[in-house]
Amino acid sequence: MWSRRLGIACALVLLVAAGVLPARPAGKGKALRRTVYPAAFAPGEGQALAERYCQICHAAMLVTQQAKDSTGWEKTLVQMEKWGIAPSAAEHDSLRRYLLASYGPRAR
């Protein structure tokens, strides 16, 4: 019984995180604010690389939601290269710079 309740709770949390369910019931408290993430990459040097390498597996929106620092983007690129993308060293650096400039840490 406990594991079933835990499973249901986890599923609800995932649905809220995915935006399928509202975090609060309608009409209670403040209105929900949802961040709208772009469905296309931001213009700039490196956009074509992002479209070429990132969209092999992901929709642009998945990438545009990220707010990683330089180390975070580097780790992501290294992992993606292990999984099969193959940019040159220069493309890797350009792509990391683009992702950092376009989708770096957000101001608090």
N, C-alpha and C positions, 0 to 999 in steps of 0.2 A: 504494500500500500504506500509506504514511504517513497519508494523508488518511482512509483507512478506519479505521485504528487510532484516530486522533484523534476521528473521529465516534463510534466505539464508546465511547471514554472519556468523551466529552461526554454521551452518552446515559446511561451508568451514573451519572455525577455527578448528572444531572437526576433519575434514578429514586431515588437515595439522598435527594436534597433533597426530593423529593415524598413520601418516606416509603414508597415502594413496595418498595424494597430496604433491608435493614438496613445500617448503616454498617460494622458488623463481623460476621463470621460468628458464628453462635450458639455459645455456650460459650467464647469467647475473650475474656479481659479482663473488664471490668465489664459488667454488664447495661446494655442501652440504656435511656436515659430518653427518652421522647417527651413532648413538651408537648401536652396536649390543649387545643385551642382551642374556645371556645364556638361553637355553631352558631346562636346568637341574640344580639342586641345586649343589652348590659347595661342594666338599668333606669336611668332618669335623664332629666333634662330634655334633650331632643334625641334620645331614642331613636326617637320617631315620625318625626322628620326623617331619621334614618339609614335606617330601614326604608323610608321613602318614596323617598328619592333614591339610596341606595347599592344597594338590592336591585333596582333596575331592571336592573342588569347583573351584580351580584355576589351570591354567597351571603354571608351575614353572616360566615361563618367566614373568608373572605378578609380582611375588614376587621379582625376581631378578632385576627388574627395580627400586625397591624402594631404598631409601637412608635415612632411618629413624634413629633417635637417639634412645637411650634406652627408653625414654618416648613415642616416636612415636610407637615403636614396642610393648610396653606394652599396649598402647591404642588399637592397632590393635588386639592383642591377646585377650584382654578383650571383644572387640566387636565380634570377631569370636566365642568366647565361648558363648556369648549371643545368637548367631545364630546357635549354635548346636555342635561345636566341644567340646570334653570333655577330655582334657589332665589332668593328675594328677598335683598336685602342683609342683612336681619335674620336670615333663615333660614340664610344662609351663615355668619354670625358665630356663631349658636347651634350649628350643626352642628360648626363647627371647635372650639368650646369643649367640646362633648360628646365629640368624638373624642379631643381632647387629654386630658380628664379620665378617660375610660374606657380609652383605648388609647395613652397617652403613653409616653414613654421608660421602659423597665424598669430597676429598680435592678440594679446589677452585683454 
